Amino acid sequence: MSKNVLVVDDSSSVRQVVGLVLKNAGFDVVEACNGEEALKLLDGRKLHLIVSDLNMPVMDGITFAKHAKEMDDYKFTPILMLTTESDQEKKKQGKEAGIKAWLVKPFQPPLLLSAVSKLT
């Protein structure tokens, strides 16, 4: 049985690249273009991992993570932040919101897969 990953990013090209890397590694991928849309996908379906951007319109990644972690079905689902941000204060806020790992864009697919394998 393959594992399900939710990819949340306002850039369709990033969603496409991340989705392709994950699909080629055997994951099933669901996509959302911002945190608000992603929350609507948290409908009880089993997710093994969430990969989210930080800076998105409508709802950013940290706000999304806080909301996701408040939901019983997703409070233990690991979240990987995939973002251009490397600021220590943002990382601290992310950790406080329940984010388990932080990967800076641009990323190398093997590095993404290594992080994903540690979290799933």
ZATOR-754108 format. One line per 8 residues: number of its first residue (from 1); for each residue y, z, x of C-alpha. Coordinates in nm, 3 decimals. Layout:
// residues N
NUM) Y,Z,X  ...
***
This chain:
// residues 120
1) 0.000,0.000,0.000  0.336,-0.098,0.144  0.629,0.138,0.167  0.947,0.090,-0.034  1.290,0.088,0.131  1.630,0.073,-0.038  1.893,-0.111,0.168  2.254,-0.040,0.069
9) 2.531,-0.245,0.231  2.833,-0.434,0.099  2.763,-0.719,0.343  2.508,-0.961,0.201  2.432,-1.092,0.551  2.351,-0.740,0.677  2.130,-0.678,0.372  1.958,-1.009,0.440
17) 1.895,-0.936,0.811  1.782,-0.576,0.754  1.566,-0.688,0.460  1.405,-0.963,0.667  1.328,-0.727,0.956  1.175,-0.473,0.718  0.982,-0.729,0.511  0.836,-0.881,0.829
25) 0.719,-0.531,0.922  0.540,-0.498,0.587  0.794,-0.304,0.382  0.899,-0.380,0.025  1.279,-0.393,0.007  1.521,-0.325,-0.279  1.891,-0.398,-0.223  2.223,-0.264,-0.349
33) 2.576,-0.363,-0.249  2.740,-0.017,-0.272  2.658,0.347,-0.335  2.725,0.331,-0.708  2.487,0.038,-0.754  2.230,0.215,-0.535  2.244,0.529,-0.750  2.148,0.318,-1.052
41) 1.834,0.211,-0.862  1.734,0.575,-0.812  1.548,0.572,-1.141  1.233,0.758,-1.038  1.078,0.473,-0.839  0.908,0.583,-0.519  1.123,0.518,-0.212  1.001,0.602,0.136
49) 1.339,0.545,0.303  1.700,0.458,0.227  1.903,0.255,0.479  2.272,0.276,0.395  2.602,0.153,0.534  2.884,0.405,0.556  3.197,0.204,0.471  3.154,0.033,0.135
57) 3.381,-0.025,-0.165  3.329,0.171,-0.489  3.119,0.446,-0.323  3.071,0.507,0.050  2.741,0.596,0.216  2.807,0.968,0.263  2.907,1.016,-0.101  2.599,0.819,-0.205
65) 2.377,1.035,0.018  2.517,1.356,-0.135  2.442,1.228,-0.487  2.095,1.105,-0.390  2.005,1.440,-0.232  2.101,1.617,-0.556  1.829,1.424,-0.743  1.486,1.589,-0.755
73) 1.299,1.263,-0.695  1.503,1.181,-0.382  1.601,1.511,-0.222  1.331,1.462,0.044  1.374,1.085,0.088  1.503,1.021,0.442  1.832,0.835,0.475  1.920,0.623,0.778
81) 2.289,0.543,0.816  2.336,0.193,0.959  2.707,0.153,1.031  2.972,0.042,1.278  3.099,0.403,1.287  3.010,0.616,1.587  3.266,0.893,1.534  3.114,1.239,1.588
89) 3.299,1.384,1.288  3.152,1.116,1.059  2.806,1.186,1.203  2.857,1.557,1.133  2.960,1.481,0.773  2.655,1.258,0.740  2.420,1.527,0.867  2.572,1.777,0.623
97) 2.512,1.522,0.344  2.143,1.501,0.436  2.138,1.189,0.653  1.844,1.206,0.896  1.935,0.930,1.144  2.237,0.726,1.251  2.216,0.374,1.394  2.525,0.181,1.506
105) 2.575,-0.189,1.426  2.517,-0.434,1.572  2.154,-0.329,1.605  1.846,-0.473,1.768  1.554,-0.516,1.524  1.308,-0.322,1.747  1.548,-0.026,1.749  1.577,-0.037,1.369
113) 1.198,-0.054,1.332  1.155,0.235,1.576  1.393,0.451,1.372  1.228,0.345,1.047  0.880,0.426,1.177  0.992,0.775,1.275  1.137,0.839,0.929  0.863,0.694,0.706
***
